[in-house]
Amino acid sequence: MPNYQGVWSLSEQYQNASGWPLPPFADAARAVFGGGNSTTNLIQYMSLASFGNTQDFGDLTVARWGLSAAASSTRGLFIGGFSYNTIEYITIATTGNATDFGDLVQARYFPTCSSNQTRALAATGSNSSSTDYITIATTGNAVNFGSYGLTMDYGAGFASTTRAFGAGGDQSGGGKKNDIRYCTIATTGSWTDFGDLTEAAGFTAGCSNNTRGIRGSGAGTSGRTTSMDYITMASTGNAIDFGDMTEAKSYAACASSHIVGTWAGGETNTAGGGDPTIYYVQIASTGNTATWGDLLGTQDRLGGTSSHHGGLS
C-alpha cells in the first residue's frame, strides 16, 4: 500500500480501505476450455479474478473440435463436436479428466449452447434446426427441446437465469445470419425472434452477465470481423454496438464471470489456423477488448464456459 502522509484524498482513502493494490476483478469465477484443433483432448482453465494464462486441467474422454460447452456453478459440460454426439462433464472447482455424461439426440458440431443452474441447451449444429436439453445435475442422454427455427452452425450462445439466447451463425446455403433468438429455458418448444445483430456473423461466440449478452468475433459477409454488439436480455430488440475486438477473430470460445467476458483462441488474419490470445471486456461497460493472457496452445474451434456466467445467479 502507498505510504501516504498528511491528508488523504478520497481515492487514497479508498485504496487504504480496500487493501490496495486491488486484484483486477473481485470474482471467484473459473473459466474452462476444452478440445479444439488440431483434434486435441486438452482441458485448460483460468481464474476470471485476475489476468493470466490458462493451466492444464485434464483431458476429455474423446479428442475433438467443433464442440461447445455449458455449465452450472459446479459442473461443466463439453457438448458435441465434429461427428460426435458425446456429452462429457467435469467438476469445475477441481482438476482432472472428464467423465462420460451421455449422448445428444443427434451428433452436433458447432452447436449453440447456453445454460442456467438446472439445464443446458444445445441448439442447431450439424446443419440442424432442432434443440436438445440436458439436466446438468444428473447424467444421461439429452432430450428434444424443440425447434430453433433456423438450420445453421456456430452461433453465439449465452443466457440469463431464465432465458437462453442464440445470435448469428452460419447457415448452409444461406450465408451468415444476423438473427437473435431466445427461449425460456425451463420450458420446451420453439425459439422466438428477439431482434437483429448489428452485423451478420458466423463462427462467432458470446457470453453474458445476468442482464447483458454480448456477441463478439466471427466471420462476417466480408471475412473475419472485429465487431461486437450487446443486448439487454430482459427485453427484445436489435443489438447495439459494443466496441471492437483487438483483431479480427473467428472460431473463438467464450467464458464469462458476472464482471468480465473473455474470448479465447480462434483463427485470426495474422495467426491463420490458431491463435493463443485471450481477450476480454468488462460486460457492464462498452469499449474495445484488451489482452487477458494466453491459452496453452494455438487452439481454435474449442468449447468454453465458466462457473459464474450470466445464466447463474
Secondary structure, DSSP 8 states (H G I E B T S, - for coil): -----SS--HHHHHHHHHTSS--S-----EEEEE--TTT--EEEEEESSS----EEEEE-SS--SS-EEEE-SSEEEEE--TT--EEEEEETTS-S--EEEEE-SS--SS-EEEE-SSEEEEE--TTEEEEEEEETTS-S--EEEEEEEEEEB--EEEE-SSEEEEE--EETTTEE--EEEEEETTS-S--EEEEE-SS--BS-EEEE-SSEEEEE--EETTEE--EEEEEETTS-S--EEEEE-SS-EES-EEEE-SSEEEEE--EETTTBT---EEEEEETTS----EEEEE-SS---S-EEEESS-TT--
